[in-house]
Amino acid sequence: MRVVIVGGGKVGYYLAKTLLEHDHNPVIVEINKFICHKLADELDIPVISGDGTTIQMLELAKLGEADILASVTGKDEDNLIACQLAQKRFGIERTVARVNNPKNIRIMKELGVDAPVSSTDNIARLIERELNTNVITQLLSLNGGEVSLIEFNVPSNFEFDGTTLTEFKMPSEAVIVAVYHAGELVIPRGNTKLFVGDRVVILIKDEMINELYETFSLKEEDI
């Protein structure tokens, strides 16, 4: 797979190195000439010296022949521009952008970036998952960590014991996909009832997990 990386700092360097180790073909576009020489010597890959937010430099990097563009500079606006050029001028279907300010994730998605990645946001999610690990089991992470398939036991202090799913209000970005009642798998419907001790499998946006805790009165001592 051919990947054009805009930005040759630490993130770009280690991204290119990892791609090489997995038999991919990275190309780096970096504006700092000194960094370019260092990257070319250490990684032995094509390195373009210039501004990766310009059509000329992206053409020199042969972006039109690439599978993915990853823009990982320290400026969110530059990463957005590079991704938009890749999509609109070069027809690249997959773009990845480093997001230095987590508040910019939503706007980048709205403007067409396929995978905006915030290290700050990812670390916060990781910490939150670690804190919740004794209560909730993560079965699968989807869409770059934005959505999770999780499971947990309905605790003894669940105040809606015996209510149907129609009567029970779930967080807006969460769906119950399976219920294990008395050891048997139940495919949930509107008239399915939830009982204390049931094992519940839920598809949920990670940002809603705290609300799920409140909804089900989940506490570590209940597990």
Buried (B, 14 or more C-beta within 10 A) or exposed (E): EBBBBBBBBEBBBEBBBEBBEEEBBBBBBBBEEEBBEBBBEEBEBBBBBBBBBBEEBBEBBBBEEBEBBBBBBEEBEBBBBBBBBBBEEBEBEBBBBBBBEBEBBEEBBEBEBBBBBBEEBBEEBEEBBEEBEEBBBBEEBEEEBBBBBBBBBBBEEBEBBEBBBEEBEBBEBBEBBBBBBEEEEBEBEEEBBBBBBBBBBBBBBBBBBEBBBEBBBBEEEBE
